[in-house]
């Protein structure tokens, strides 16, 4: 049997944490030699652009309801948590002591994530501030998108992956790049709502507003189980080689709100709620570095990770497909594009990234094996 690795062209659309992680795992594959190109409107150097979500993420692991209801998502989270935990010695990931406060009683046995995090325990009443009734302490992880995303890109470049800035409006535009035998990974997040050929109307944003602070006195993550619609309270310290002692204060969860402008009244509410939990935020050594507004790419029914074969050239009921600059031919009508979708992770892109990317890569590899077996 030949030990020669199969060769495969792979185009990844999107440079958020999901797209970059998929490309990273593909670059490290030991059974397939992937020729990888990453295409995106925003690249990791565009950390101030509000047109993508990853730069504005809290980027920690925190418990979310879907992980307790969906076994597939639970596996993504478990794999990602373990991967990030193992990366703590690199300095890219911070070991994060965390306290979660709630106005309800809390029994550890009820928590779906009790065996996922480390060192979980019920807080004693004396460690729970007013007006909360109970609390849970545990160790989790956080990353700093401003360092983590560029690190992923630099690793990919070192493996020979190429990056191209392009605003993709239609899958037709990628036909020549993907080629007849290539595979496209669609990790375009909210872009998948408007990219012709995908047009997923189940996608919607959740507006998140946060504050980035320098606060040396913050040594732990503090979370509040929210009882107010569209409002959340959290303090997430993050690692930083270039800029240490920073934390994200949050925040909002405003569903279907596309507004990326800053609301200073909301900012005041965020700061006051967080300062009530951590008075050190009002100390002379703490200072506000930046206000953030980002749109989390959320999807009705949960994230979409699946294979689709799309006929090319695109056919549409509205007959308004833009011309892509390539002359039509009879051969075009016989082509199709193999697409693996990976989008709609909402506020949990970082904490599901490694697990979801692993599943995406398995879908890709299955198609590579089928092609080489025929």
VOZAKOL-470417 format. One line per field, with one value per residue (C-alpha): x, y, z; residue number from 1. Coordinates in pm, whole numbers, plus 50000, padded with zeros to 5 digits. Each point is the difference from the previous one (the first is absolute). Layout:
# residues N
X X / ...
Y Y / ...
Z Z / ...
i NUM / ...
This chain:
# residues 374
X 50000 / 50133 / 50083 / 49967 / 49758 / 49697 / 50016 / 49703 / 49924 / 49817 / 49862 / 49886 / 49764 / 50029 / 50277 / 49805 / 50104 / 49800 / 50154 / 50355 / 49972 / 49869 / 50287 / 50248 / 49882 / 50002 / 50358 / 50105 / 49821 / 50232 / 49789 / 49907 / 50225 / 49775 / 50076 / 49825 / 49892 / 49809 / 49771 / 49835 / 49889 / 50162 / 50339 / 50146 / 50170 / 49654 / 49931 / 49812 / 49752 / 49645 / 49918 / 50104 / 49941 / 50314 / 50197 / 49719 / 49940 / 50029 / 50201 / 49973 / 49829 / 49678 / 49690 / 49732 / 49665 / 50044 / 50290 / 49767 / 49729 / 50202 / 50245 / 50182 / 50064 / 50100 / 50272 / 50126 / 50024 / 50172 / 50263 / 50058 / 50027 / 50255 / 50203 / 50008 / 50081 / 50301 / 50110 / 50025 / 50381 / 50038 / 49873 / 49730 / 49741 / 49935 / 49898 / 49699 / 49864 / 49630 / 49699 / 49644 / 49735 / 49627 / 49681 / 49885 / 50122 / 50262 / 50071 / 50317 / 49832 / 49765 / 50282 / 50063 / 50352 / 50109 / 50238 / 50134 / 50154 / 50261 / 49978 / 49628 / 49846 / 49701 / 50086 / 49930 / 49732 / 50268 / 50167 / 49679 / 49936 / 49656 / 49752 / 50098 / 49885 / 50263 / 50316 / 50230 / 50377 / 50203 / 50307 / 49959 / 50201 / 50012 / 50193 / 50075 / 49868 / 50248 / 50286 / 49833 / 49869 / 50332 / 50175 / 49777 / 50070 / 50377 / 49997 / 49804 / 50238 / 50291 / 49827 / 49968 / 49637 / 49922 / 49761 / 49802 / 49785 / 49680 / 49642 / 49805 / 49645 / 49915 / 50132 / 50033 / 50298 / 50190 / 49948 / 50335 / 50181 / 49845 / 50019 / 49805 / 50171 / 50045 / 49799 / 49873 / 49958 / 49745 / 50081 / 49864 / 49784 / 49733 / 50126 / 49816 / 49673 / 50078 / 50253 / 49812 / 49991 / 49967 / 49744 / 49927 / 49718 / 50020 / 50306 / 49958 / 50225 / 50012 / 50141 / 50270 / 50139 / 50300 / 50278 / 50370 / 50181 / 50346 / 49946 / 50294 / 49777 / 49778 / 50117 / 49685 / 49710 / 49662 / 49672 / 49641 / 49713 / 49789 / 49639 / 49961 / 49923 / 50282 / 50227 / 50299 / 50258 / 50346 / 50366 / 50249 / 50373 / 50204 / 50359 / 50229 / 50365 / 49989 / 49747 / 49958 / 49737 / 49706 / 49642 / 49672 / 49698 / 49659 / 49756 / 49693 / 49821 / 49770 / 49845 / 49947 / 50153 / 50231 / 50108 / 50380 / 50003 / 50114 / 49735 / 50162 / 49693 / 50042 / 50373 / 49924 / 49770 / 50263 / 50272 / 49783 / 49880 / 50355 / 50143 / 49741 / 50151 / 50363 / 50055 / 50363 / 49866 / 49959 / 50358 / 50262 / 50195 / 49702 / 49914 / 49772 / 50184 / 49721 / 49627 / 49893 / 49688 / 49981 / 49736 / 50000 / 49909 / 49711 / 49774 / 49651 / 50030 / 50368 / 50326 / 50010 / 50275 / 49916 / 50093 / 49820 / 50060 / 49897 / 49934 / 50204 / 49938 / 49754 / 49634 / 49762 / 49630 / 50065 / 50229 / 50226 / 50333 / 50287 / 50234 / 50329 / 50215 / 50042 / 49851 / 49728 / 50061 / 49827 / 50257 / 49879 / 49659 / 50155 / 50190 / 49906 / 50174 / 50053 / 49940 / 50037 / 49814 / 50123 / 49821 / 49739 / 50185 / 49865 / 50176 / 50186 / 50239 / 50316 / 49872 / 49885 / 50274 / 50230 / 49720 / 49800 / 50313 / 50082 / 49655 / 50030 / 50335 / 49856 / 49727 / 50265 / 50220 / 49707 / 49945 / 50371 / 49995 / 49692 / 50161 / 50319 / 49810 / 49810
Y 50000 / 50343 / 50234 / 50307 / 50247 / 50105 / 50356 / 50232 / 50365 / 50166 / 50355 / 50141 / 50297 / 50202 / 50092 / 49998 / 49754 / 49720 / 50043 / 50040 / 49696 / 49784 / 50113 / 49931 / 49642 / 49940 / 50130 / 49751 / 49701 / 49702 / 49799 / 50264 / 50263 / 50304 / 50297 / 50263 / 50350 / 50221 / 50266 / 50278 / 50360 / 50055 / 49856 / 49967 / 50340 / 50160 / 49978 / 50332 / 49906 / 49946 / 49795 / 49677 / 49868 / 49819 / 50310 / 50097 / 49665 / 49946 / 49696 / 49799 / 49670 / 50059 / 49779 / 50046 / 49830 / 49838 / 49788 / 49839 / 49924 / 49895 / 49709 / 50102 / 50350 / 49855 / 49796 / 50308 / 50186 / 49716 / 49958 / 50375 / 50041 / 49721 / 50137 / 50352 / 49866 / 49820 / 50328 / 50191 / 49958 / 50181 / 50326 / 50029 / 49860 / 50116 / 49770 / 50185 / 49954 / 50080 / 50069 / 49978 / 50172 / 49930 / 50115 / 49638 / 49708 / 49792 / 49627 / 49889 / 49677 / 50204 / 50156 / 49831 / 50143 / 49888 / 49736 / 50226 / 50281 / 49953 / 50028 / 50072 / 50066 / 50172 / 50334 / 50043 / 50261 / 50235 / 50007 / 50096 / 50376 / 50160 / 49980 / 49651 / 49682 / 49748 / 49960 / 49750 / 50024 / 49820 / 50033 / 50073 / 50168 / 50319 / 50123 / 50346 / 50029 / 50279 / 49751 / 49665 / 50069 / 50143 / 49698 / 49763 / 50197 / 50000 / 49625 / 49949 / 50216 / 49796 / 49686 / 50153 / 50110 / 50306 / 50281 / 50217 / 50300 / 49981 / 50110 / 49697 / 50080 / 49674 / 49644 / 50030 / 50229 / 49712 / 49740 / 50052 / 50016 / 49684 / 49816 / 49692 / 49773 / 50243 / 50039 / 50325 / 50046 / 50274 / 50163 / 50341 / 50048 / 50268 / 50032 / 49676 / 50189 / 50210 / 49801 / 49889 / 49623 / 49971 / 50268 / 49849 / 50208 / 49807 / 50210 / 50304 / 50217 / 50032 / 50343 / 50000 / 50312 / 49973 / 50206 / 49908 / 50108 / 49994 / 49875 / 49836 / 49934 / 49755 / 49647 / 49799 / 49977 / 50101 / 49898 / 50076 / 49775 / 50262 / 50062 / 50301 / 49955 / 50111 / 50084 / 49808 / 50072 / 49850 / 50081 / 49796 / 50049 / 49898 / 49906 / 50246 / 50000 / 50341 / 50152 / 49837 / 50035 / 50061 / 49884 / 50019 / 50143 / 49909 / 50026 / 49965 / 49720 / 50200 / 49752 / 50105 / 50341 / 50106 / 50331 / 50021 / 50354 / 50058 / 50068 / 50179 / 49955 / 49624 / 50039 / 50177 / 49717 / 49739 / 50176 / 50061 / 49637 / 49867 / 50248 / 49883 / 49652 / 50118 / 50336 / 50002 / 50123 / 50341 / 50009 / 50241 / 49721 / 49885 / 50175 / 49957 / 49911 / 49955 / 49963 / 49714 / 49917 / 49676 / 49781 / 49635 / 49776 / 49795 / 49756 / 49868 / 49630 / 50027 / 50002 / 49856 / 49744 / 49784 / 49904 / 50136 / 49951 / 50316 / 49996 / 50245 / 50241 / 50113 / 49981 / 50240 / 50060 / 50374 / 49968 / 50276 / 49820 / 50250 / 49928 / 49869 / 50100 / 49647 / 49905 / 49737 / 49661 / 49665 / 49865 / 50248 / 49836 / 49668 / 50135 / 50007 / 50139 / 49791 / 50222 / 49924 / 50264 / 50108 / 50307 / 50129 / 49944 / 50317 / 50098 / 49668 / 49998 / 49987 / 49743 / 49761 / 50073 / 49697 / 49746 / 50140 / 50032 / 49636 / 49895 / 50221 / 49847 / 49649 / 50094 / 50132 / 49694 / 49768 / 50171 / 49979 / 49625 / 49946 / 50184 / 49794 / 49673 / 50056
Z 50000 / 49907 / 50288 / 49779 / 50151 / 49799 / 49871 / 50026 / 49922 / 50288 / 50008 / 50334 / 49983 / 50321 / 50244 / 50323 / 50268 / 49832 / 49654 / 50130 / 50227 / 49716 / 49778 / 50282 / 50051 / 49624 / 49978 / 50269 / 49846 / 49969 / 49756 / 49741 / 49842 / 49983 / 49776 / 50209 / 49910 / 50244 / 49853 / 50201 / 49992 / 50342 / 50096 / 50350 / 49969 / 49976 / 50372 / 50008 / 49728 / 50123 / 49690 / 50176 / 50348 / 50119 / 50110 / 50237 / 50165 / 50372 / 49888 / 50318 / 50070 / 50190 / 50041 / 49735 / 49975 / 49658 / 50123 / 50249 / 49742 / 49696 / 50033 / 49683 / 50136 / 50335 / 49829 / 49816 / 50330 / 50184 / 49727 / 49983 / 50375 / 50026 / 49709 / 50145 / 50346 / 49856 / 49835 / 50330 / 50019 / 49664 / 50150 / 49733 / 50241 / 50355 / 50284 / 50131 / 50355 / 49968 / 50221 / 49872 / 50211 / 49979 / 50168 / 50016 / 50209 / 49828 / 50005 / 49820 / 49891 / 49779 / 49797 / 49664 / 49997 / 50346 / 49858 / 49725 / 50208 / 50269 / 50379 / 50022 / 50341 / 50161 / 50161 / 50368 / 50084 / 50135 / 49653 / 49819 / 49985 / 50020 / 49832 / 49883 / 50176 / 49887 / 49799 / 49834 / 49967 / 49733 / 49782 / 49630 / 49722 / 49793 / 49699 / 49862 / 49642 / 49922 / 50053 / 49938 / 49648 / 49871 / 50154 / 49803 / 49683 / 50056 / 50058 / 49679 / 49799 / 50136 / 49866 / 49654 / 50021 / 49789 / 50089 / 49761 / 50081 / 49799 / 50054 / 49877 / 49898 / 49821 / 50008 / 49622 / 50061 / 50160 / 49725 / 49829 / 50334 / 50144 / 49668 / 49892 / 50255 / 50288 / 50320 / 50148 / 50375 / 50057 / 50335 / 49904 / 50313 / 49944 / 49643 / 49921 / 50029 / 49692 / 49795 / 49690 / 49988 / 50378 / 50099 / 50342 / 50145 / 50328 / 50087 / 50221 / 50219 / 50375 / 50076 / 50264 / 50164 / 50234 / 50156 / 49986 / 50317 / 50149 / 50355 / 50181 / 50300 / 49810 / 50070 / 49926 / 49758 / 50140 / 49834 / 50093 / 49896 / 49825 / 50092 / 49767 / 49630 / 49768 / 50294 / 50131 / 50268 / 49974 / 50063 / 49798 / 50062 / 49698 / 49925 / 49828 / 49908 / 49837 / 50238 / 50340 / 50271 / 49769 / 50036 / 49814 / 50182 / 49867 / 49871 / 49781 / 49812 / 49772 / 49761 / 49635 / 50064 / 49713 / 50158 / 50034 / 50141 / 50357 / 50264 / 50294 / 50220 / 49960 / 50066 / 50329 / 50104 / 49913 / 50198 / 50305 / 50015 / 49965 / 50253 / 50252 / 49967 / 49980 / 50176 / 49882 / 49665 / 50164 / 50129 / 49867 / 49830 / 49792 / 49675 / 49702 / 49680 / 49748 / 49943 / 49775 / 49802 / 49805 / 49837 / 50104 / 49699 / 50137 / 49820 / 50064 / 50080 / 50092 / 49803 / 49649 / 49947 / 49701 / 49646 / 49696 / 49630 / 49813 / 49626 / 49795 / 49847 / 50262 / 49913 / 50171 / 50002 / 49986 / 49693 / 50130 / 50047 / 49945 / 49711 / 50136 / 49705 / 49862 / 49663 / 50019 / 49843 / 49973 / 50247 / 50263 / 50006 / 50100 / 50297 / 50363 / 50304 / 50311 / 50303 / 50370 / 50198 / 50343 / 50132 / 50241 / 50329 / 50160 / 50324 / 50019 / 49704 / 50208 / 50247 / 49724 / 49747 / 50033 / 50032 / 49709 / 49785 / 50065 / 49877 / 49691 / 49915 / 50031 / 49753 / 49762 / 50037 / 49934 / 49666 / 49918 / 50073 / 49785 / 49710 / 50019 / 50033 / 49676
i 1 / 2 / 3 / 4 / 5 / 6 / 7 / 8 / 9 / 10 / 11 / 12 / 13 / 14 / 15 / 16 / 17 / 18 / 19 / 20 / 21 / 22 / 23 / 24 / 25 / 26 / 27 / 28 / 29 / 30 / 31 / 32 / 33 / 34 / 35 / 36 / 37 / 38 / 39 / 40 / 41 / 42 / 43 / 44 / 45 / 46 / 47 / 48 / 49 / 50 / 51 / 52 / 53 / 54 / 55 / 56 / 57 / 58 / 59 / 60 / 61 / 62 / 63 / 64 / 65 / 66 / 67 / 68 / 69 / 70 / 71 / 72 / 73 / 74 / 75 / 76 / 77 / 78 / 79 / 80 / 81 / 82 / 83 / 84 / 85 / 86 / 87 / 88 / 89 / 90 / 91 / 92 / 93 / 94 / 95 / 96 / 97 / 98 / 99 / 100 / 101 / 102 / 103 / 104 / 105 / 106 / 107 / 108 / 109 / 110 / 111 / 112 / 113 / 114 / 115 / 116 / 117 / 118 / 119 / 120 / 121 / 122 / 123 / 124 / 125 / 126 / 127 / 128 / 129 / 130 / 131 / 132 / 133 / 134 / 135 / 136 / 137 / 138 / 139 / 140 / 141 / 142 / 143 / 144 / 145 / 146 / 147 / 148 / 149 / 150 / 151 / 152 / 153 / 154 / 155 / 156 / 157 / 158 / 159 / 160 / 161 / 162 / 163 / 164 / 165 / 166 / 167 / 168 / 169 / 170 / 171 / 172 / 173 / 174 / 175 / 176 / 177 / 178 / 179 / 180 / 181 / 182 / 183 / 184 / 185 / 186 / 187 / 188 / 189 / 190 / 191 / 192 / 193 / 194 / 195 / 196 / 197 / 198 / 199 / 200 / 201 / 202 / 203 / 204 / 205 / 206 / 207 / 208 / 209 / 210 / 211 / 212 / 213 / 214 / 215 / 216 / 217 / 218 / 219 / 220 / 221 / 222 / 223 / 224 / 225 / 226 / 227 / 228 / 229 / 230 / 231 / 232 / 233 / 234 / 235 / 236 / 237 / 238 / 239 / 240 / 241 / 242 / 243 / 244 / 245 / 246 / 247 / 248 / 249 / 250 / 251 / 252 / 253 / 254 / 255 / 256 / 257 / 258 / 259 / 260 / 261 / 262 / 263 / 264 / 265 / 266 / 267 / 268 / 269 / 270 / 271 / 272 / 273 / 274 / 275 / 276 / 277 / 278 / 279 / 280 / 281 / 282 / 283 / 284 / 285 / 286 / 287 / 288 / 289 / 290 / 291 / 292 / 293 / 294 / 295 / 296 / 297 / 298 / 299 / 300 / 301 / 302 / 303 / 304 / 305 / 306 / 307 / 308 / 309 / 310 / 311 / 312 / 313 / 314 / 315 / 316 / 317 / 318 / 319 / 320 / 321 / 322 / 323 / 324 / 325 / 326 / 327 / 328 / 329 / 330 / 331 / 332 / 333 / 334 / 335 / 336 / 337 / 338 / 339 / 340 / 341 / 342 / 343 / 344 / 345 / 346 / 347 / 348 / 349 / 350 / 351 / 352 / 353 / 354 / 355 / 356 / 357 / 358 / 359 / 360 / 361 / 362 / 363 / 364 / 365 / 366 / 367 / 368 / 369 / 370 / 371 / 372 / 373 / 374
